[in-house]
Amino acid sequence: MGDWDYGVSHQRKDKNDVITAIKVHKFTSDSSVDSGAEWTKSQGVSAIDDRGARMCTLLTASGGNWDIGARIRVVKGSYGKYLRTDADNTPKDNLGNLPSF
């Protein structure tokens, strides 16, 4: 888990199915994650773009642990910057498929 600064376990979408918030967990020195905090989409974009943070999705694993999912990147679209996971043929680790909160 040492390759990542933050993991995202949940997302929130608006009525247009656009992600507006994410639940972000900071990786600690012992390769675990903290309990998480709610960030806006803009905070996630800023963490990656402005601070160079490395971010991935987190999937619930057995025993209350987490599995690492896909890398999250910033992409610039016609309506501005947004967060997107790399395509990896594993739909469950896509940012938009994470559980909502």
QUINOR-V770044 format. One record per residue. N is the residue number from 1. RES is the residue in three letters. SS is DSSP state (alpha for helix, beta for strand, coil for the rest). PSI is psi in radians with two decimals (none if undefined). D_FIRST is the distance of its C-alpha to the first C-alpha in Angstrom with 1 decimal. Layout:
N_RES_SS_PSI_D_FIRST / N_RES_SS_PSI_D_FIRST
//
This chain:
1_MET_coil_-0.02_0.0 / 2_GLY_coil_-0.17_3.8 / 3_ASP_coil_-0.08_5.6 / 4_TRP_coil_2.55_6.2 / 5_ASP_coil_-0.69_8.9 / 6_TYR_beta_2.62_9.8 / 7_GLY_beta_2.54_9.7 / 8_VAL_beta_2.13_13.2 / 9_SER_beta_-0.42_14.5 / 10_HIS_beta_2.82_18.2 / 11_GLN_beta_2.80_20.8 / 12_ARG_beta_2.34_24.5 / 13_LYS_beta_2.69_27.2 / 14_ASP_coil_-3.05_30.7 / 15_LYS_coil_-0.29_33.9 / 16_ASN_coil_0.20_33.4 / 17_ASP_coil_0.50_30.0 / 18_VAL_coil_2.29_28.3 / 19_ILE_beta_2.22_25.0 / 20_THR_beta_-0.37_26.0 / 21_ALA_beta_2.71_23.2 / 22_ILE_beta_2.65_19.5 / 23_LYS_beta_2.03_17.7 / 24_VAL_beta_2.35_14.8 / 25_HIS_beta_2.29_12.3 / 26_LYS_beta_2.31_11.0 / 27_PHE_beta_2.40_7.7 / 28_THR_coil_3.03_9.4 / 29_SER_coil_-0.40_9.7 / 30_ASP_coil_0.37_9.1 / 31_SER_coil_0.37_5.5 / 32_SER_coil_-3.14_7.7 / 33_VAL_beta_2.72_9.4 / 34_ASP_coil_-3.09_13.0 / 35_SER_coil_-0.23_15.8 / 36_GLY_coil_2.78_15.9 / 37_ALA_beta_2.67_18.8 / 38_GLU_beta_2.26_21.0 / 39_TRP_beta_2.63_21.0 / 40_THR_beta_2.85_23.6 / 41_LYS_alpha_-0.71_23.0 / 42_SER_alpha_-0.66_24.4 / 43_GLN_alpha_-0.67_21.9 / 44_GLY_alpha_-0.76_19.0 / 45_VAL_alpha_-0.80_21.0 / 46_SER_alpha_-0.71_21.7 / 47_ALA_alpha_-0.74_18.2 / 48_ILE_alpha_-0.90_17.4 / 49_ASP_alpha_-0.84_20.9 / 50_ASP_coil_-0.58_22.1 / 51_ARG_coil_-0.08_19.2 / 52_GLY_coil_0.40_17.0 / 53_ALA_coil_2.56_13.9 / 54_ARG_coil_2.15_11.1 / 55_MET_beta_2.50_10.9 / 56_CYS_beta_2.93_10.1 / 57_THR_beta_2.69_11.7 / 58_LEU_beta_2.34_10.6 / 59_LEU_beta_2.42_12.9 / 60_THR_beta_2.27_14.5 / 61_ALA_coil_3.06_14.1 / 62_SER_alpha_2.63_16.6 / 63_GLY_alpha_0.34_17.0 / 64_GLY_alpha_0.22_15.7 / 65_ASN_coil_3.11_12.0 / 66_TRP_beta_2.56_9.9 / 67_ASP_beta_2.50_9.1 / 68_ILE_beta_2.34_7.5 / 69_GLY_beta_-2.33_10.8 / 70_ALA_beta_2.70_12.4 / 71_ARG_beta_2.48_12.2 / 72_ILE_beta_2.29_14.6 / 73_ARG_beta_2.89_17.4 / 74_VAL_beta_2.32_20.6 / 75_VAL_beta_2.46_23.8 / 76_LYS_beta_2.09_27.3 / 77_GLY_beta_-3.05_29.8 / 78_SER_coil_-0.33_33.4 / 79_TYR_coil_0.28_32.8 / 80_GLY_beta_-2.96_30.2 / 81_LYS_beta_2.55_26.5 / 82_TYR_beta_2.97_24.1 / 83_LEU_beta_2.45_20.5 / 84_ARG_beta_2.53_19.9 / 85_THR_beta_2.68_17.2 / 86_ASP_coil_2.48_17.6 / 87_ALA_coil_2.21_19.9 / 88_ASP_coil_0.29_18.3 / 89_ASN_coil_0.37_20.9 / 90_THR_coil_1.53_18.8 / 91_PRO_alpha_-0.57_20.7 / 92_LYS_alpha_-0.35_18.8 / 93_ASP_alpha_0.13_15.7 / 94_ASN_coil_2.46_18.1 / 95_LEU_alpha_-0.78_18.2 / 96_GLY_alpha_-0.26_21.8 / 97_ASN_alpha_-0.03_21.3 / 98_LEU_coil_2.74_19.0 / 99_PRO_beta_2.61_21.0 / 100_SER_beta_2.79_23.3 / 101_PHE_coil_none_23.8
//
